[in-house]
Amino acid sequence: MDKKAIHVILDNYTIHSSRQTRLWLEEFGQKFRLHFLPPYCPDDNRIERKVWREMHANVTVNHRCRGIEERMNEVVYYLMSHNRRAKLGVRELRPAI
């Protein structure tokens, strides 16, 4: 029988390294290889860096909106135009902070 390893990629949720999980792995986990992701880091996450920060810099810090509905319309407009710019290869309005 081929003994290939089963690789499991995990985030840092506490149950993944709980006592119960460790005990189960000691008994049944010989074929498992656990790979824990690094702690959350928005600088390593492209969507955090390229979309949400830029949207914040260009929309949500805009205090000219009179209410949440106007602000949400601005967010939708920004995301739609961002998608159009991305398809055309155009750079963002203002670089992310």
Rosetta constraint file for C-alpha pairs under 8 A:
AtomPair CA 3 CA 31 HARMONIC 7.19 0.50
AtomPair CA 4 CA 31 HARMONIC 6.91 0.50
AtomPair CA 5 CA 31 HARMONIC 4.75 0.50
AtomPair CA 5 CA 32 HARMONIC 5.68 0.50
AtomPair CA 5 CA 33 HARMONIC 6.50 0.50
AtomPair CA 6 CA 31 HARMONIC 5.77 0.50
AtomPair CA 6 CA 32 HARMONIC 4.72 0.50
AtomPair CA 6 CA 33 HARMONIC 5.99 0.50
AtomPair CA 7 CA 32 HARMONIC 5.89 0.50
AtomPair CA 7 CA 33 HARMONIC 4.74 0.50
AtomPair CA 7 CA 34 HARMONIC 6.02 0.50
AtomPair CA 7 CA 35 HARMONIC 7.17 0.50
AtomPair CA 8 CA 32 HARMONIC 7.03 0.50
AtomPair CA 8 CA 33 HARMONIC 6.14 0.50
AtomPair CA 8 CA 34 HARMONIC 5.01 0.50
AtomPair CA 8 CA 35 HARMONIC 6.02 0.50
AtomPair CA 9 CA 34 HARMONIC 6.13 0.50
AtomPair CA 9 CA 35 HARMONIC 4.77 0.50
AtomPair CA 9 CA 36 HARMONIC 5.89 0.50
AtomPair CA 9 CA 37 HARMONIC 6.92 0.50
AtomPair CA 10 CA 16 HARMONIC 7.16 0.50
AtomPair CA 10 CA 34 HARMONIC 7.04 0.50
AtomPair CA 10 CA 35 HARMONIC 6.03 0.50
AtomPair CA 10 CA 36 HARMONIC 4.80 0.50
AtomPair CA 10 CA 37 HARMONIC 5.99 0.50
AtomPair CA 11 CA 16 HARMONIC 7.80 0.50
AtomPair CA 11 CA 36 HARMONIC 5.70 0.50
AtomPair CA 11 CA 37 HARMONIC 5.18 0.50
AtomPair CA 11 CA 38 HARMONIC 7.57 0.50
AtomPair CA 11 CA 39 HARMONIC 7.79 0.50
AtomPair CA 12 CA 16 HARMONIC 6.91 0.50
AtomPair CA 12 CA 36 HARMONIC 6.69 0.50
AtomPair CA 12 CA 37 HARMONIC 6.90 0.50
AtomPair CA 12 CA 38 HARMONIC 7.75 0.50
AtomPair CA 12 CA 39 HARMONIC 6.81 0.50
AtomPair CA 13 CA 17 HARMONIC 7.76 0.50
AtomPair CA 14 CA 18 HARMONIC 6.10 0.50
AtomPair CA 15 CA 21 HARMONIC 7.01 0.50
AtomPair CA 16 CA 21 HARMONIC 6.42 0.50
AtomPair CA 17 CA 21 HARMONIC 6.10 0.50
AtomPair CA 17 CA 22 HARMONIC 6.40 0.50
AtomPair CA 18 CA 22 HARMONIC 6.24 0.50
AtomPair CA 19 CA 23 HARMONIC 6.13 0.50
AtomPair CA 20 CA 24 HARMONIC 6.24 0.50
AtomPair CA 21 CA 25 HARMONIC 6.16 0.50
AtomPair CA 22 CA 26 HARMONIC 6.17 0.50
AtomPair CA 23 CA 27 HARMONIC 6.50 0.50
AtomPair CA 24 CA 28 HARMONIC 5.86 0.50
AtomPair CA 24 CA 29 HARMONIC 6.85 0.50
AtomPair CA 25 CA 29 HARMONIC 3.97 0.50
AtomPair CA 25 CA 30 HARMONIC 7.12 0.50
AtomPair CA 25 CA 32 HARMONIC 7.91 0.50
AtomPair CA 26 CA 30 HARMONIC 7.36 0.50
AtomPair CA 41 CA 45 HARMONIC 6.84 0.50
AtomPair CA 42 CA 46 HARMONIC 7.75 0.50
AtomPair CA 42 CA 48 HARMONIC 5.53 0.50
AtomPair CA 42 CA 49 HARMONIC 6.54 0.50
AtomPair CA 43 CA 48 HARMONIC 7.13 0.50
AtomPair CA 43 CA 49 HARMONIC 5.96 0.50
AtomPair CA 44 CA 49 HARMONIC 7.77 0.50
AtomPair CA 45 CA 49 HARMONIC 6.32 0.50
AtomPair CA 46 CA 50 HARMONIC 5.69 0.50
AtomPair CA 46 CA 51 HARMONIC 7.80 0.50
AtomPair CA 47 CA 51 HARMONIC 5.24 0.50
AtomPair CA 47 CA 52 HARMONIC 6.68 0.50
AtomPair CA 48 CA 52 HARMONIC 5.16 0.50
AtomPair CA 48 CA 53 HARMONIC 6.28 0.50
AtomPair CA 49 CA 53 HARMONIC 5.67 0.50
AtomPair CA 49 CA 54 HARMONIC 7.47 0.50
AtomPair CA 49 CA 96 HARMONIC 6.82 0.50
AtomPair CA 50 CA 54 HARMONIC 6.15 0.50
AtomPair CA 50 CA 96 HARMONIC 6.88 0.50
AtomPair CA 51 CA 55 HARMONIC 5.93 0.50
AtomPair CA 52 CA 56 HARMONIC 6.04 0.50
AtomPair CA 53 CA 57 HARMONIC 6.09 0.50
AtomPair CA 53 CA 96 HARMONIC 5.44 0.50
AtomPair CA 53 CA 97 HARMONIC 6.77 0.50
AtomPair CA 54 CA 58 HARMONIC 5.98 0.50
AtomPair CA 54 CA 92 HARMONIC 7.65 0.50
AtomPair CA 54 CA 94 HARMONIC 6.89 0.50
AtomPair CA 54 CA 95 HARMONIC 6.56 0.50
AtomPair CA 54 CA 96 HARMONIC 4.87 0.50
AtomPair CA 54 CA 97 HARMONIC 7.57 0.50
AtomPair CA 55 CA 59 HARMONIC 5.47 0.50
AtomPair CA 55 CA 60 HARMONIC 6.86 0.50
AtomPair CA 55 CA 75 HARMONIC 7.26 0.50
AtomPair CA 55 CA 78 HARMONIC 7.05 0.50
AtomPair CA 55 CA 79 HARMONIC 7.61 0.50
AtomPair CA 56 CA 60 HARMONIC 4.76 0.50
AtomPair CA 56 CA 61 HARMONIC 6.14 0.50
AtomPair CA 57 CA 61 HARMONIC 6.17 0.50
AtomPair CA 57 CA 94 HARMONIC 7.29 0.50
AtomPair CA 57 CA 96 HARMONIC 6.76 0.50
AtomPair CA 57 CA 97 HARMONIC 7.21 0.50
AtomPair CA 58 CA 62 HARMONIC 7.13 0.50
AtomPair CA 58 CA 93 HARMONIC 7.61 0.50
AtomPair CA 58 CA 94 HARMONIC 6.99 0.50
AtomPair CA 59 CA 71 HARMONIC 7.66 0.50
AtomPair CA 59 CA 74 HARMONIC 6.57 0.50
AtomPair CA 59 CA 75 HARMONIC 6.32 0.50
AtomPair CA 59 CA 78 HARMONIC 7.39 0.50
AtomPair CA 60 CA 71 HARMONIC 7.22 0.50
AtomPair CA 60 CA 75 HARMONIC 7.65 0.50
AtomPair CA 65 CA 70 HARMONIC 5.78 0.50
AtomPair CA 65 CA 71 HARMONIC 5.71 0.50
AtomPair CA 66 CA 70 HARMONIC 6.57 0.50
AtomPair CA 66 CA 71 HARMONIC 7.77 0.50
AtomPair CA 67 CA 71 HARMONIC 6.33 0.50
AtomPair CA 68 CA 72 HARMONIC 5.98 0.50
AtomPair CA 69 CA 73 HARMONIC 6.22 0.50
AtomPair CA 70 CA 74 HARMONIC 6.34 0.50
AtomPair CA 71 CA 75 HARMONIC 6.28 0.50
AtomPair CA 72 CA 76 HARMONIC 6.19 0.50
AtomPair CA 73 CA 77 HARMONIC 6.08 0.50
AtomPair CA 74 CA 78 HARMONIC 6.01 0.50
AtomPair CA 75 CA 79 HARMONIC 6.14 0.50
AtomPair CA 76 CA 80 HARMONIC 6.09 0.50
AtomPair CA 77 CA 81 HARMONIC 6.12 0.50
AtomPair CA 78 CA 82 HARMONIC 5.86 0.50
AtomPair CA 79 CA 83 HARMONIC 6.12 0.50
AtomPair CA 80 CA 84 HARMONIC 6.44 0.50
AtomPair CA 81 CA 85 HARMONIC 6.14 0.50
AtomPair CA 82 CA 86 HARMONIC 6.05 0.50
AtomPair CA 82 CA 92 HARMONIC 7.46 0.50
AtomPair CA 83 CA 87 HARMONIC 6.30 0.50
AtomPair CA 84 CA 88 HARMONIC 6.38 0.50
AtomPair CA 85 CA 89 HARMONIC 5.95 0.50
AtomPair CA 85 CA 90 HARMONIC 4.89 0.50
AtomPair CA 85 CA 91 HARMONIC 7.11 0.50
AtomPair CA 85 CA 92 HARMONIC 7.68 0.50
AtomPair CA 86 CA 90 HARMONIC 5.99 0.50
AtomPair CA 86 CA 91 HARMONIC 7.55 0.50
